[in-house]
């Protein structure tokens, strides 16, 4: 009788154990097939809140593809977000509600290679969605850690801009200052790029560079101030009474470039020296001319303009006509080639 009771007890224990193993197996399968919270953008905030993480999901027919696409989506987040900011800024500028000088074109493509160099990109284990028959992976960046890695890049860009800017603002000569401020433009644009990336990584951190940003945004205003201080007086020699035509022509070109031209030498910061060499040679009753034109600036600025003009010939009795032809040729040459040469001194 005792043996029967022991046998019944053992049999019952074995049945209970078997049932427990079966239930455990079912529960294991249920957990295994349960959708991770990070596998859907509807629930990803529960595990990777946007305030602390930047996370993106990749879907693919194979495991490697899901991981690669997750990283690609993470890179696209930066590129697409910046693109949206630029498009919105452009719309505001076109509608007249935002100063065009503040609007910046920031075009940036974040490749997978650069993304991994810049940040410590982490990925979840790849999960297989049996219902949809696809693999899912989530790539993410911790905002605080990413900022610690990227802050040095922002400072380097700021320091490079400031080295150009400080050199430009310490220059006393207005024209050279304009040239140096123009050289600041690319470092300023690079600095803007890093600030935009900083804003995407950890919003608010870019505010620490607000003072430097205002300096970079004010380059055009500083160049305009330097233009206002660059007052020109045009001094033409060698052309006689016809020289007024050359003076008028050059005044128009200088004014079109945004500078002030004065008729009083005492008011000028720069004297533009224009020399027309008629190059005349007389042979009896005839003469030939191989004229040349040169234009330079006082104060040792780098403008150096020299042109050979078309050869002229005629009778000595009609020397005034030959001279008028030479002045006309000089005027045509100035209109054709001087604007580009003048702009070079500003670059």
ROSE-355061 format. One record per residue (C-alpha): residue in one letter; x, y, z. Coordinates in steps of 0.1 Angstrom, whole numbers. Layout:
residues N
aa:A; X:X; Y:Y; Z:Z $
...
***
This chain:
residues 347
aa:X; X:0; Y:0; Z:0 $
aa:X; X:29; Y:23; Z:9 $
aa:X; X:46; Y:15; Z:-24 $
aa:X; X:14; Y:25; Z:-43 $
aa:X; X:13; Y:58; Z:-25 $
aa:X; X:49; Y:65; Z:-33 $
aa:X; X:44; Y:56; Z:-69 $
aa:X; X:13; Y:78; Z:-72 $
aa:X; X:33; Y:107; Z:-57 $
aa:X; X:62; Y:103; Z:-81 $
aa:X; X:39; Y:100; Z:-111 $
aa:X; X:21; Y:132; Z:-100 $
aa:X; X:54; Y:150; Z:-96 $
aa:X; X:66; Y:139; Z:-130 $
aa:X; X:33; Y:151; Z:-146 $
aa:X; X:36; Y:185; Z:-128 $
aa:X; X:72; Y:189; Z:-139 $
aa:X; X:64; Y:180; Z:-175 $
aa:X; X:35; Y:205; Z:-175 $
aa:X; X:57; Y:232; Z:-160 $
aa:X; X:83; Y:226; Z:-187 $
aa:X; X:57; Y:229; Z:-214 $
aa:X; X:42; Y:261; Z:-200 $
aa:X; X:77; Y:275; Z:-196 $
aa:X; X:85; Y:267; Z:-232 $
aa:X; X:53; Y:284; Z:-243 $
aa:X; X:61; Y:315; Z:-222 $
aa:X; X:96; Y:316; Z:-236 $
aa:X; X:83; Y:316; Z:-271 $
aa:X; X:58; Y:343; Z:-262 $
aa:X; X:86; Y:365; Z:-247 $
aa:X; X:108; Y:358; Z:-277 $
aa:X; X:82; Y:369; Z:-301 $
aa:X; X:71; Y:400; Z:-281 $
aa:X; X:77; Y:432; Z:-300 $
aa:X; X:106; Y:453; Z:-283 $
aa:X; X:95; Y:488; Z:-275 $
aa:X; X:124; Y:502; Z:-296 $
aa:X; X:112; Y:483; Z:-327 $
aa:X; X:84; Y:509; Z:-334 $
aa:X; X:84; Y:547; Z:-335 $
aa:X; X:51; Y:545; Z:-316 $
aa:X; X:68; Y:531; Z:-285 $
aa:X; X:105; Y:540; Z:-289 $
aa:X; X:102; Y:570; Z:-266 $
aa:X; X:96; Y:546; Z:-237 $
aa:X; X:132; Y:532; Z:-239 $
aa:X; X:150; Y:559; Z:-258 $
aa:X; X:134; Y:593; Z:-249 $
aa:X; X:142; Y:620; Z:-274 $
aa:X; X:154; Y:643; Z:-246 $
aa:X; X:183; Y:620; Z:-239 $
aa:X; X:188; Y:600; Z:-271 $
aa:X; X:187; Y:602; Z:-309 $
aa:X; X:174; Y:569; Z:-321 $
aa:X; X:164; Y:555; Z:-355 $
aa:X; X:152; Y:522; Z:-367 $
aa:X; X:162; Y:500; Z:-396 $
aa:X; X:141; Y:473; Z:-413 $
aa:X; X:155; Y:446; Z:-436 $
aa:X; X:151; Y:411; Z:-449 $
aa:X; X:184; Y:402; Z:-433 $
aa:X; X:202; Y:409; Z:-400 $
aa:X; X:232; Y:428; Z:-414 $
aa:X; X:209; Y:449; Z:-436 $
aa:X; X:187; Y:459; Z:-406 $
aa:X; X:218; Y:471; Z:-386 $
aa:X; X:232; Y:490; Z:-416 $
aa:X; X:199; Y:507; Z:-423 $
aa:X; X:195; Y:517; Z:-387 $
aa:X; X:228; Y:536; Z:-389 $
aa:X; X:219; Y:550; Z:-422 $
aa:X; X:186; Y:564; Z:-408 $
aa:X; X:206; Y:579; Z:-379 $
aa:X; X:228; Y:597; Z:-404 $
aa:X; X:198; Y:608; Z:-424 $
aa:X; X:183; Y:624; Z:-393 $
aa:X; X:210; Y:650; Z:-392 $
aa:X; X:211; Y:656; Z:-430 $
aa:X; X:173; Y:658; Z:-433 $
aa:X; X:167; Y:679; Z:-402 $
aa:X; X:193; Y:705; Z:-413 $
aa:X; X:177; Y:705; Z:-448 $
aa:X; X:143; Y:712; Z:-432 $
aa:X; X:158; Y:741; Z:-412 $
aa:X; X:174; Y:756; Z:-443 $
aa:X; X:142; Y:752; Z:-463 $
aa:X; X:121; Y:769; Z:-436 $
aa:X; X:147; Y:797; Z:-432 $
aa:X; X:146; Y:803; Z:-469 $
aa:X; X:108; Y:805; Z:-469 $
aa:X; X:109; Y:830; Z:-441 $
aa:X; X:135; Y:851; Z:-460 $
aa:X; X:114; Y:850; Z:-492 $
aa:X; X:83; Y:862; Z:-474 $
aa:X; X:102; Y:891; Z:-459 $
aa:X; X:97; Y:881; Z:-423 $
aa:X; X:134; Y:874; Z:-417 $
aa:X; X:165; Y:894; Z:-424 $
aa:X; X:183; Y:878; Z:-454 $
aa:X; X:217; Y:885; Z:-438 $
aa:X; X:208; Y:861; Z:-409 $
aa:X; X:196; Y:833; Z:-432 $
aa:X; X:224; Y:808; Z:-437 $
aa:X; X:225; Y:780; Z:-463 $
aa:X; X:238; Y:750; Z:-444 $
aa:X; X:241; Y:719; Z:-465 $
aa:X; X:255; Y:690; Z:-448 $
aa:X; X:256; Y:653; Z:-456 $
aa:X; X:265; Y:630; Z:-427 $
aa:X; X:279; Y:598; Z:-441 $
aa:X; X:281; Y:566; Z:-421 $
aa:X; X:319; Y:569; Z:-419 $
aa:X; X:318; Y:604; Z:-406 $
aa:X; X:289; Y:596; Z:-382 $
aa:X; X:309; Y:568; Z:-366 $
aa:X; X:340; Y:590; Z:-364 $
aa:X; X:321; Y:618; Z:-347 $
aa:X; X:300; Y:598; Z:-322 $
aa:X; X:298; Y:565; Z:-303 $
aa:X; X:269; Y:549; Z:-322 $
aa:X; X:253; Y:520; Z:-304 $
aa:X; X:229; Y:494; Z:-317 $
aa:X; X:204; Y:470; Z:-302 $
aa:X; X:204; Y:433; Z:-309 $
aa:X; X:187; Y:425; Z:-342 $
aa:X; X:151; Y:413; Z:-336 $
aa:X; X:131; Y:392; Z:-361 $
aa:X; X:95; Y:402; Z:-366 $
aa:X; X:78; Y:369; Z:-375 $
aa:X; X:46; Y:385; Z:-384 $
aa:X; X:61; Y:408; Z:-410 $
aa:X; X:90; Y:385; Z:-418 $
aa:X; X:117; Y:412; Z:-414 $
aa:X; X:146; Y:420; Z:-391 $
aa:X; X:146; Y:451; Z:-370 $
aa:X; X:175; Y:470; Z:-354 $
aa:X; X:177; Y:503; Z:-336 $
aa:X; X:208; Y:526; Z:-337 $
aa:X; X:211; Y:553; Z:-312 $
aa:X; X:233; Y:580; Z:-298 $
aa:X; X:233; Y:593; Z:-262 $
aa:X; X:230; Y:631; Z:-265 $
aa:X; X:252; Y:639; Z:-235 $
aa:X; X:280; Y:616; Z:-246 $
aa:X; X:278; Y:628; Z:-282 $
aa:X; X:281; Y:664; Z:-270 $
aa:X; X:312; Y:656; Z:-250 $
aa:X; X:327; Y:642; Z:-282 $
aa:X; X:316; Y:670; Z:-305 $
aa:X; X:322; Y:700; Z:-283 $
aa:X; X:358; Y:701; Z:-293 $
aa:X; X:349; Y:703; Z:-330 $
aa:X; X:327; Y:733; Z:-323 $
aa:X; X:355; Y:751; Z:-304 $
aa:X; X:380; Y:743; Z:-331 $
aa:X; X:357; Y:759; Z:-357 $
aa:X; X:351; Y:789; Z:-335 $
aa:X; X:388; Y:794; Z:-329 $
aa:X; X:396; Y:792; Z:-366 $
aa:X; X:370; Y:818; Z:-374 $
aa:X; X:382; Y:840; Z:-346 $
aa:X; X:418; Y:839; Z:-358 $
aa:X; X:407; Y:852; Z:-392 $
aa:X; X:382; Y:877; Z:-377 $
aa:X; X:407; Y:891; Z:-351 $
aa:X; X:432; Y:896; Z:-379 $
aa:X; X:407; Y:914; Z:-400 $
aa:X; X:394; Y:937; Z:-373 $
aa:X; X:429; Y:948; Z:-363 $
aa:X; X:436; Y:960; Z:-398 $
aa:X; X:435; Y:998; Z:-401 $
aa:X; X:434; Y:1001; Z:-439 $
aa:X; X:398; Y:999; Z:-450 $
aa:X; X:404; Y:981; Z:-483 $
aa:X; X:427; Y:955; Z:-468 $
aa:X; X:401; Y:951; Z:-440 $
aa:X; X:375; Y:943; Z:-466 $
aa:X; X:398; Y:917; Z:-481 $
aa:X; X:405; Y:901; Z:-448 $
aa:X; X:368; Y:901; Z:-438 $
aa:X; X:360; Y:883; Z:-471 $
aa:X; X:386; Y:857; Z:-461 $
aa:X; X:365; Y:852; Z:-429 $
aa:X; X:335; Y:840; Z:-448 $
aa:X; X:343; Y:803; Z:-452 $
aa:X; X:355; Y:798; Z:-416 $
aa:X; X:323; Y:815; Z:-405 $
aa:X; X:302; Y:791; Z:-426 $
aa:X; X:321; Y:762; Z:-412 $
aa:X; X:314; Y:775; Z:-377 $
aa:X; X:277; Y:779; Z:-385 $
aa:X; X:277; Y:742; Z:-396 $
aa:X; X:291; Y:730; Z:-363 $
aa:X; X:267; Y:751; Z:-343 $
aa:X; X:238; Y:736; Z:-362 $
aa:X; X:251; Y:701; Z:-355 $
aa:X; X:255; Y:711; Z:-319 $
aa:X; X:219; Y:722; Z:-317 $
aa:X; X:207; Y:689; Z:-331 $
aa:X; X:229; Y:669; Z:-307 $
aa:X; X:221; Y:688; Z:-275 $
aa:X; X:197; Y:717; Z:-279 $
aa:X; X:209; Y:748; Z:-260 $
aa:X; X:246; Y:740; Z:-259 $
aa:X; X:252; Y:762; Z:-289 $
aa:X; X:241; Y:792; Z:-269 $
aa:X; X:275; Y:792; Z:-252 $
aa:X; X:289; Y:804; Z:-286 $
aa:X; X:263; Y:832; Z:-291 $
aa:X; X:288; Y:860; Z:-290 $
aa:X; X:310; Y:845; Z:-316 $
aa:X; X:280; Y:837; Z:-338 $
aa:X; X:269; Y:873; Z:-337 $
aa:X; X:303; Y:883; Z:-349 $
aa:X; X:302; Y:858; Z:-378 $
aa:X; X:267; Y:870; Z:-387 $
aa:X; X:279; Y:906; Z:-388 $
aa:X; X:306; Y:902; Z:-414 $
aa:X; X:286; Y:920; Z:-441 $
aa:X; X:279; Y:949; Z:-419 $
aa:X; X:315; Y:953; Z:-410 $
aa:X; X:325; Y:951; Z:-447 $
aa:X; X:299; Y:978; Z:-455 $
aa:X; X:313; Y:1001; Z:-428 $
aa:X; X:348; Y:996; Z:-443 $
aa:X; X:334; Y:1005; Z:-477 $
aa:X; X:319; Y:1037; Z:-463 $
aa:X; X:354; Y:1046; Z:-450 $
aa:X; X:371; Y:1039; Z:-483 $
aa:X; X:366; Y:1073; Z:-500 $
aa:X; X:383; Y:1077; Z:-535 $
aa:X; X:396; Y:1107; Z:-554 $
aa:X; X:404; Y:1100; Z:-591 $
aa:X; X:434; Y:1118; Z:-605 $
aa:X; X:438; Y:1115; Z:-643 $
aa:X; X:470; Y:1127; Z:-661 $
aa:X; X:481; Y:1126; Z:-697 $
aa:X; X:447; Y:1130; Z:-712 $
aa:X; X:443; Y:1168; Z:-712 $
aa:X; X:408; Y:1181; Z:-712 $
aa:X; X:395; Y:1147; Z:-724 $
aa:X; X:406; Y:1132; Z:-690 $
aa:X; X:372; Y:1141; Z:-675 $
aa:X; X:357; Y:1112; Z:-696 $
aa:X; X:381; Y:1087; Z:-680 $
aa:X; X:374; Y:1102; Z:-645 $
aa:X; X:337; Y:1099; Z:-650 $
aa:X; X:339; Y:1063; Z:-663 $
aa:X; X:361; Y:1053; Z:-633 $
aa:X; X:338; Y:1071; Z:-608 $
aa:X; X:309; Y:1050; Z:-621 $
aa:X; X:328; Y:1017; Z:-617 $
aa:X; X:340; Y:1026; Z:-582 $
aa:X; X:305; Y:1038; Z:-571 $
aa:X; X:289; Y:1006; Z:-585 $
aa:X; X:312; Y:986; Z:-563 $
aa:X; X:297; Y:1003; Z:-533 $
aa:X; X:324; Y:1030; Z:-526 $
aa:X; X:322; Y:1068; Z:-523 $
aa:X; X:340; Y:1090; Z:-548 $
aa:X; X:348; Y:1126; Z:-539 $
aa:X; X:358; Y:1156; Z:-560 $
aa:X; X:380; Y:1169; Z:-532 $
aa:X; X:414; Y:1153; Z:-527 $
aa:X; X:414; Y:1164; Z:-490 $
aa:X; X:384; Y:1143; Z:-483 $
aa:X; X:398; Y:1111; Z:-498 $
aa:X; X:414; Y:1081; Z:-481 $
aa:X; X:426; Y:1068; Z:-515 $
aa:X; X:439; Y:1086; Z:-545 $
aa:X; X:433; Y:1066; Z:-577 $
aa:X; X:462; Y:1076; Z:-601 $
aa:X; X:453; Y:1072; Z:-638 $
aa:X; X:481; Y:1078; Z:-663 $
aa:X; X:474; Y:1078; Z:-700 $
aa:X; X:506; Y:1077; Z:-720 $
aa:X; X:498; Y:1088; Z:-756 $
aa:X; X:531; Y:1072; Z:-769 $
aa:X; X:532; Y:1096; Z:-799 $
aa:X; X:560; Y:1097; Z:-824 $
aa:X; X:561; Y:1124; Z:-852 $
aa:X; X:575; Y:1117; Z:-887 $
aa:X; X:574; Y:1150; Z:-906 $
aa:X; X:537; Y:1156; Z:-912 $
aa:X; X:525; Y:1123; Z:-898 $
aa:X; X:525; Y:1108; Z:-864 $
aa:X; X:520; Y:1073; Z:-849 $
aa:X; X:509; Y:1065; Z:-814 $
aa:X; X:513; Y:1034; Z:-793 $
aa:X; X:494; Y:1044; Z:-762 $
aa:X; X:494; Y:1027; Z:-728 $
aa:X; X:471; Y:1031; Z:-698 $
aa:X; X:480; Y:1024; Z:-661 $
aa:X; X:459; Y:1028; Z:-629 $
aa:X; X:472; Y:1025; Z:-594 $
aa:X; X:462; Y:1034; Z:-558 $
aa:X; X:479; Y:1054; Z:-532 $
aa:X; X:487; Y:1039; Z:-498 $
aa:X; X:505; Y:1010; Z:-513 $
aa:X; X:474; Y:989; Z:-521 $
aa:X; X:478; Y:960; Z:-545 $
aa:X; X:459; Y:975; Z:-575 $
aa:X; X:482; Y:973; Z:-605 $
aa:X; X:465; Y:979; Z:-639 $
aa:X; X:484; Y:982; Z:-671 $
aa:X; X:470; Y:980; Z:-706 $
aa:X; X:484; Y:986; Z:-741 $
aa:X; X:459; Y:1004; Z:-763 $
aa:X; X:453; Y:1001; Z:-800 $
aa:X; X:479; Y:1018; Z:-822 $
aa:X; X:468; Y:1050; Z:-838 $
aa:X; X:482; Y:1071; Z:-867 $
aa:X; X:473; Y:1104; Z:-885 $
aa:X; X:485; Y:1138; Z:-897 $
aa:X; X:502; Y:1161; Z:-873 $
aa:X; X:476; Y:1187; Z:-883 $
aa:X; X:449; Y:1164; Z:-869 $
aa:X; X:467; Y:1155; Z:-837 $
aa:X; X:437; Y:1164; Z:-816 $
aa:X; X:416; Y:1138; Z:-834 $
aa:X; X:443; Y:1111; Z:-828 $
aa:X; X:443; Y:1120; Z:-791 $
aa:X; X:405; Y:1118; Z:-789 $
aa:X; X:407; Y:1083; Z:-805 $
aa:X; X:432; Y:1073; Z:-778 $
aa:X; X:410; Y:1086; Z:-750 $
aa:X; X:380; Y:1068; Z:-765 $
aa:X; X:400; Y:1036; Z:-767 $
aa:X; X:411; Y:1040; Z:-731 $
aa:X; X:375; Y:1045; Z:-720 $
aa:X; X:364; Y:1014; Z:-738 $
aa:X; X:392; Y:994; Z:-722 $
aa:X; X:384; Y:1006; Z:-687 $
aa:X; X:347; Y:997; Z:-691 $
aa:X; X:357; Y:962; Z:-704 $
aa:X; X:384; Y:951; Z:-680 $
aa:X; X:388; Y:974; Z:-650 $
aa:X; X:358; Y:963; Z:-629 $
aa:X; X:371; Y:928; Z:-626 $
aa:X; X:406; Y:941; Z:-617 $
aa:X; X:392; Y:965; Z:-591 $
aa:X; X:372; Y:937; Z:-575 $
aa:X; X:404; Y:916; Z:-571 $
aa:X; X:417; Y:940; Z:-545 $
aa:X; X:387; Y:931; Z:-523 $
aa:X; X:394; Y:894; Z:-523 $
***
